[in-house]
Amino acid sequence: MNKGELVDAVASKAEVTKKDADKIISAVVESIMEAVSSGDKVTLVGFGSFERRHRKAREGRNPKTGEKMEIPATEVPAFSAGKLFKEKVAPPKNKK
């Protein structure tokens, strides 16, 4: 599903125009990115949480030459799926 298809689905479910749905989706995504980039954690109960994580410096290799190189420490965005989302994707199997 791309953004256009998501806009169509949201517009249909929320009974709003596609233009309004696009504005809402863009505002939500932008707000999440701004919050995470400033160090805040965004939690949407049932869906999941977005946060910034620190990745330590590590040693890597140049794929062309095989030469060792230092990969610097950095901050990366991370998403953790919530319980309801996980269950929707992979329903728990009934134990007998």
C-alpha positions as CSV (number, residue, x, y, z in Angstrom):
1,M,0.0,0.0,0.0
2,N,1.4,3.4,-0.9
3,K,0.4,6.8,0.4
4,G,-2.2,7.3,-2.3
5,E,-3.9,4.0,-1.4
6,L,-3.7,4.8,2.3
7,V,-5.3,8.2,1.7
8,D,-8.2,6.5,-0.2
9,A,-8.7,4.0,2.7
10,V,-8.6,6.6,5.4
11,A,-11.0,8.9,3.4
12,S,-13.4,6.0,3.0
13,K,-13.3,4.8,6.7
14,A,-13.4,8.3,8.2
15,E,-15.9,9.6,5.7
16,V,-13.9,12.6,4.8
17,T,-12.6,13.9,1.4
18,K,-9.3,12.5,0.0
19,K,-7.8,16.0,0.3
20,D,-8.6,16.2,4.0
21,A,-7.4,12.6,4.6
22,D,-4.1,13.5,2.8
23,K,-3.7,16.6,5.1
24,I,-4.4,14.5,8.2
25,I,-2.0,11.7,7.3
26,S,0.8,14.2,6.3
27,A,0.3,16.0,9.6
28,V,0.4,12.8,11.7
29,V,3.6,11.6,10.0
30,E,5.3,15.0,10.2
31,S,4.3,15.3,13.9
32,I,5.7,11.8,14.7
33,M,9.0,12.6,12.8
34,E,9.4,15.9,14.7
35,A,8.7,14.3,18.1
36,V,11.1,11.4,17.5
37,S,13.9,13.7,16.1
38,S,13.7,15.8,19.2
39,G,14.1,12.7,21.4
40,D,10.5,12.1,22.4
41,K,8.9,8.7,22.3
42,V,5.5,8.5,20.5
43,T,3.2,5.7,21.7
44,L,0.0,4.8,19.9
45,V,-1.7,2.2,22.1
46,G,-2.4,-1.0,20.2
47,F,-0.4,0.1,17.2
48,G,3.1,0.7,18.5
49,S,5.7,3.2,19.5
50,F,8.3,5.3,17.6
51,E,11.5,6.3,19.3
52,R,15.1,7.4,18.6
53,R,17.8,4.8,19.5
54,H,21.5,5.2,19.7
55,R,23.6,2.9,17.5
56,K,27.1,2.4,18.8
57,A,30.2,2.8,16.6
58,R,31.3,-0.4,15.1
59,E,33.8,-1.9,12.7
60,G,32.7,-2.7,9.1
61,R,34.2,-3.5,5.8
62,N,34.2,-1.7,2.5
63,P,32.3,-4.1,0.2
64,K,34.4,-3.3,-2.8
65,T,37.9,-3.6,-1.3
66,G,37.3,-5.6,1.9
67,E,39.2,-3.0,3.8
68,K,38.3,-2.5,7.5
69,M,36.6,0.8,8.3
70,E,35.1,2.4,11.4
71,I,31.3,3.1,11.2
72,P,30.6,6.0,13.5
73,A,27.9,6.1,16.2
74,T,24.6,7.5,15.1
75,E,21.0,8.0,16.1
76,V,18.4,6.0,14.2
77,P,14.6,5.9,14.2
78,A,13.0,2.7,15.6
79,F,9.4,1.3,15.6
80,S,8.1,-1.4,18.0
81,A,4.8,-2.9,17.1
82,G,2.1,-3.0,19.8
83,K,0.4,-6.2,21.1
84,L,-2.8,-5.7,19.0
85,F,-0.8,-5.0,15.8
86,K,1.3,-8.1,16.4
87,E,-1.8,-10.2,17.0
88,K,-3.4,-8.8,13.8
89,V,-0.4,-9.7,11.7
90,A,0.3,-13.1,13.3
91,P,-2.7,-14.4,15.4
92,P,-1.7,-16.6,18.3
93,K,-2.2,-20.3,17.6
94,N,-4.7,-22.1,19.8
95,K,-2.9,-24.5,22.1
96,K,-4.6,-27.9,22.5
